[in-house]
């Protein structure tokens, strides 16, 4: 049950701290059983993406970030971006390819999504290639074949005789070979020009985008680790 709680938080970056799980929610796994853990992760991704009132689970597709800042100060893309109530649609059509490492104190997660959309309001300052992009608007940017890989090192502390995980120094990379960028405050020509160089733009923003995303990811998972001890996450080995 509590293992399911943890998986749900990872998938949706949830803020819920009072969720109550039913005893029949889903199977728990042994910490070293990578096959079981991977199956549980994909079962939740595909079966509960719209939410589940029985366990107070909100939608995990879309995923919503209240505030995200991206800063890149050199190269073909020089930009400061702030996005609020930012939505990512499409993960329910994806699949976890890897979900392991609890027994080695380094989580390795790989998620592939065939298609989806990033959407929401933004404020931009700077330029993309030769196009000035300073202004405000909304984006409805499509992605194709998004592949995310996360490495989340774990430390642990002991409280009241139980062990609690904490993520430190998280890292993330992603590949995005295709998509269509749309910024509403720009002209049709400007959007078309930016998309002609889609690969260059994505390559320039990989690092700056990965940093706030993985920090948010770690923050939400650590909220769970702080409340649920290791001994209640997994079956006994």
N, C-alpha and C positions, 0 to 999 in steps of 0.2 A: 504493500500500500504506500508506504512512505517513499519507496524507490520510485513509484509512479509520480508522486508529488514532485520529486527532484527532476525527473525527465520533463514534466510539464513546464517547470520553470525554465529549463534550458531552451525549450522550443519557443516559448512565448515571451521571455524576459518579464515574467509576471511580477506584480507588486503585491499580490495577495499573500497575506501571512496568516490567515485564519481558515484556510481551506480544510474541509473535513472529507476524508476519503472513505468510501464504502469498502467493506471487507472483501468484496468481490471485484474490485476495480480491475486488477491485473496481477499477474504473477510477479513475485520478487525473484531476484537472481542472486547467485553467488558472485562475490566480487571478481572472481577470475573467469567467470563464464561469459566470454565475449559474445558468443552466439546468442545467448539469452538476452543480454543487455541490448544488443543491436536489434533484435526482434521487438523488444519492448519499446525502444525508441521509435521504430517505424510504425508500430501499432498505434501509438499515441499520435504521431504525425498525421497518419491517414484516417484514423477513426474519431478523433476528438478535435479536429481543427476548428469546427464551428462553436466549440464550447460544450460544456456539460454541467447542467444545473445541479446535478446530484453531488458533484464535487466542487462546485463554485468555480468552474473553469471557464474563463472568458475565451473569446475567439483567439486562435493562434494563427489564423490566416484571414485578415491581415495581421501582421505584427506592427506594433505602433511604438515609435520613439518620440517622447515629448519634446526633447531638444537634442539636436546633433550639430556640432560645429566641425568644419573641415577647413584646414589652413594649409596652403601650399604656396611657398614664396619664391620658387625658382623653376626654371624649365618652361616648356611650352604652355603650361597652365599655371597661372599665378592668380590665386583666388583666396578669399575669405568667404565662407558660406555658413549661414545659420539656417537650419531647417527645423520647423516646429510641427508637432503632431504629424510626424512623417510616417507614412504607411508603406509596408512592403507586402505585396500580394504574390502568392504563387508557391509558397513552401509546401502547401498540402499536396501539390502535384510532384513534389520531389521525393528524394529517398536518401536516408543515411547510408553511406557506404562504409563508414567506420565510426565506431563509438566504443572506445576502449581505453585502458590505462589506469583504472581505479586502483588496481593491485600494484601498480608501479609508481604511483603518486605523480603521474603526468597524464592528463586526459588528452586523448587524440580524437578529434571529431572531424569527419568529412561529410558534407551535405551537398548533394547535387540537386538543382531545380531546373527543369527543362525550359520554363518560361515564367514570366511574371512581370510585375509593374512596381516601380518606385513612384510614389505620388505624395504631394503635399505642398504647402507653402514654403517659400524660401526668401532669404535676403542674400544678395551676392555683391561682392566688391572685387574687381580685378578684370582679368581677361582670359579667354580660352583661345589658344592659338593667336590669331590677330584680331579676334572679335572682342571688343569691350563688352562685359556682361554685368556691369554695375546696375543694380536695380532690384525690384521685388516682383514676385509672381508666384505661379504654381508650376510644378513639374508633373508630367505624366510620362515617365521614361520607362520604356519596355526593355526587359533583359531576356537573353536567350542563353541557355546552357551555363548558368551560374554554378560555379564550383567553389565552395568555401572549405578551408582547412584551418582548424584551430588547434593550438598547443597550449594547454592550460596546466602549468606546474602547480602541484599541491603541497602545502605544508599542513601540519596539524598541531593542535593544542589539546590539552586535557582539562576538562572541567567536570567537577563532581563525579570523577571516576570514568568519564566517557570521552571519546575522541571526536574532535570536530575538525573538518577540513577547512582550508582557506586557499583560494587561488592567488598566486603571486606572479607578477611579470608575464601576463598572458600575451600570446602572439596569435596573429591571424594573417593568412594570405588568401587571395581569391583569384580566380580566372573568370573572365567574362568576354568570350569571343565575339558575341553579337548582341545587338540591341538597337534602340532608337532613342536618342536624347531629345527631350522637348522642354524648352524653357519659355514660358508663356509671354514674358515681357520682351522677348527678342523677335525680330522679323522672321518670316518664313525662310528667307535667304540665309540669315545667320544660323538658324537651326540646321538647315541643310548643309551648310559649310562645315559646321562642327561635326555632323554625322559622317561627312566624307572622311574625317580623320578619327573615327570612333576608337580605333585601337590605340592611337597616340594619346588620346584623352584618358582612356581607361588606365593605360600604363602609367601616366603621370600622376593619377589620383589613387592608385592602389594603396600606397603607404599611408597617405593622409586620411583616407576613408577607413582603412583597417584599424587605425589607432582608436578612434572614439567608439567604433562598433565593438571591438573586443573588450574595451574597458567597460562598456555598458553590460555586455554579456557576463563578464566576471563579477561585476557588482551585483547583478541579480542572482547569479548562482551562489555567491558568497552569502547572500541574505538567507538562502536555504541552509547552507552548511552551518551557519551560525546558530540555527535553531534545531536542526535535525542531526543527531550524532551518527557517526559511521555505523555503530552497532544496530541502528534502526533502519538504515538504508538497504542493507543486504541480508540475505540468508546467511546462516553460519556455514562456514566452509566444511 
